Amino acid sequence: MRLGLRVVAALGMLGIPVAAAAQQADSVRPTRLGVYTAAQAARGRSIYLMSCASCHTQASHAGPVFAARWDGRLLWDLYRYVSELMPKSDPGSLAPAEYAGVVAYLLKMNGMPAGAEELSSDSTALKKVRIELTAKRDSTLER
């Protein structure tokens, strides 16, 4: 209970309305709900093979290595990293849709399911998606 009050007090001191903070947290959806299409990931795979595979192995972008760096972070963080720093030989040289395709392929490599809509390259949209490689347990169910 004390921790909850501390969080509320901290939000208030930062000028963040508690209701707005709670609503913002609720509007973030996990990648395991399908945030890209299978076709987009297939295009992303082709781009990955042409632009990324010469420097990176798939193992460096999947499993525990990927999870340690990206699990729990916003998808915007991953997109921004890839789009600003890759490919190493020519950072920022791909089109936004191509970077979104590569990110979709990275999600597919890490077991995230495809969905009905393509992943956007829009920062506002990407900030509403959290990389969640595993389902988070609901502590109320364990009581």
N, C-alpha and C positions, 0 to 999 in steps of 0.2 A: 504494500500500500504506500509506503514512504517513497519508493522509487517512482510510482505513478505521480505523486504530488510534486516530486522534484522535476519530473519532465514537464508537467503543466506549468510550474513556476518558471522553468527555463524558457519555455516557449513564450510565456507572457513577457519575460524580460527582453526577449528578442523581438517583441512586437508582433509575434505570430499568433493570430487567434487560434485557440485550441480546436474549435470546430473546423476551421479551414485546414489545419494540419492533419486532423483525422480524416477529413474528406480526401485530401491529397493522397494520403497513405492508402486509402481504400481504392483509389482510382488506378493504382499501379497493378498491372496484371502480370502473372508469371509466364515465362516463355514456354513452360510445359503445357500451356493451353493452346498452342499452335499459333504462331505469330508471323509465319511465312508460308508460301505455297511450295509444293513439291517442284513445280516447274521453275520457280525462282531459285531454289536450292540447286537444281540441275544446271541452270545457267551459271550460278555462283561456282559450282564445281569446275566448269570449263575455265572460268576466269582464274580460279585458284590454281589450276594446273598450268596455265600459261604465265601467270604473274607471281605466284607465291611458291610453287613447289620447287623451284630451283634453289631457294634458300631455306625453306621450311619443310619438315616432314609432317605428315598428317598426325603422327604421334605427338608432335609438339603443340598441337592444337586440339587435342582430345583427351578425354579421361581425366585422371588426377591432375595433370599439368594444367589443363584448361580450368578445371574446377577450382584449383588453388588460387588462380588469379582472378577469375570472373564470377564465380558463383556468388549470388547475393547482390551483385552490382547492377546498376541500370544498363540496359542495352545500349543507351546513348554512349556510355563510357567505352564499350567495345567498338561501336561504330566509329566514334571519334578517333580512337587509337589507330584503327586500321586505315581510316581515310586520311589521316594527317601524316602518318609515318610509314605507310606501305604503298607500293612495294619499296623495299629498301633502296633500290637503284633509281627510283623516280617517284618519291612520295607525292601523294595527291594527284597522280596522273590519270586515275580512272574516273569515270563518270559517277555521280552519286548513286545511280541505280545499280551500277556494277559493284560498288562497295556494299550496297544493301544485299546484293546477291551473294557476295562472299560471306557476309555475316550470316545470311540464311544457311549457307552451306556449313559454316562452323557450328551453327545450332544443330543441324541435321547430324553432323559427325558426332555430336555429343548427346544424341538420343532424344532431342527435342522433336516433338511431332509437328508435321505440317498442318496448316490450317486452311481456311477458305480465302484469306486475303494476303496479298503480298506485303512483305515488310517494307515500310516506308523509309526514306532517307531523311525525313523531316525530324529535326531535333526535338520538337515538342512531342511528337508521337513516340519517338524512341525513349524519351524520359518517362513515359508512362508504362514501360515494360521492364520488368526485373528478370535477370537471368537466374532461374531457379532450376538447377539440375536435378534436385530431388524434392519430393513433396515434403513440405514442412508439417510436422506433427502438431495437431491441435492439443494443447496441454489440458484443455477442459475434458477431453475424451479419456484421459488417463486417470481421472479421479475416481 
